[in-house]
Amino acid sequence: MSTLKDRAAARLPGLSPLLLGLSHRLHAHPETAWEEHRAARWTGEALEGLGFTVEPGYCALPTAFRARVVNGPLNVAICAEYDALPGLGHACGHNIIAAAAVGAAGLLAPLADEAGLTVTVLGTPAEEGGGGKILLLDRGAFDDVHAAMMIHPGPLDVARAEPFAVAHNKIRYHGRATHAAAYPERGRNAADAFTVAQTAIGLLRQHLDAGTRVHGIVTRGGEAPNAVPELTEGRWYVRAGNLDELTELETRVNRCFEAGALATGCRLEIEPESPPYADFVTDEDLLALYLGNATALGREFPEPSEASRMNRASTDMGNVSHRVPAIHPYLGIDSLPAVNHQKEFAAHCAGPAADRAVLDGALAMAWTCLDLAARDDLRTRLLGGGEAA
């Protein structure tokens, strides 16, 4: 008699056209954070066609959804991301994430009753700076979830997520406009405020820990070269190993922005774009199951030193992992030398290796859920009767 895992694998060829079609469709129509109306609808429609009950606009977020098949006490959530990057399209491959999530759910749905599983797919918008999962977490979307998972494309396969904690801030300087040639003394130059701040940040970097990052862009630098800029704006990210280190580092960076305001006589505004993203807490039992299944599919995991850079990107899945046992492995799409957030990487996210990542990711996650459901010790722990891994 075939096992549940064999039956899941046997379903994959029939689902492949749907999954790859969804991945390519999302890739061809990128939408940025909080604007993923088509992506959320298309992903939800695919799940509805697989027998899921879909709730659009979940937790009062217009581009979020919850899709669910209720069959058992152990509720596993598979997270789907589908937002793209401004100007770069799907240069982080969220089309692959969404399609693999649909695939894993579709493989599990007809087996959930026998496995004692409830299968949930959460459509999570605005990972690229908006913190959609954090809002969903705060609004109760994960309250009845016992384990959560997702896959993410990268140049190489990496099992363990080790992202930075990150703060995303909008920076504004308010100065005073005047004619730059005739009456320069009457102005307060908001562009100069950014120059001072960026110089201070550059000098600060030599005294920061190697495991931190500070980077950003000026999104509005002034209106005309013959008018002293009265309003400038930028977006800045600060990253550190965990939330406590992030708080300390952000305080130091903000003093650099304050220096720009003080030196130029401008007024400073710092506005968070989202709550801070946390570091990731990997559930070791779930990771071991995933590793076994991904390896069985022929995925190869390089030595940690080879992959140490690519798994340091930040994710709002980190916040989920502090509340729910979770994993966030990376699936390689053979893109090197192209890496995430490059246009060349976006081009790889709809190619043959990306298609394989969709199918391997779907089956590896489905198999991991079935293994989890079959392990009495893990079921007991996740249902509240044992210690966390």
Disulfide bonds with the S-S distance in Angstrom:
none
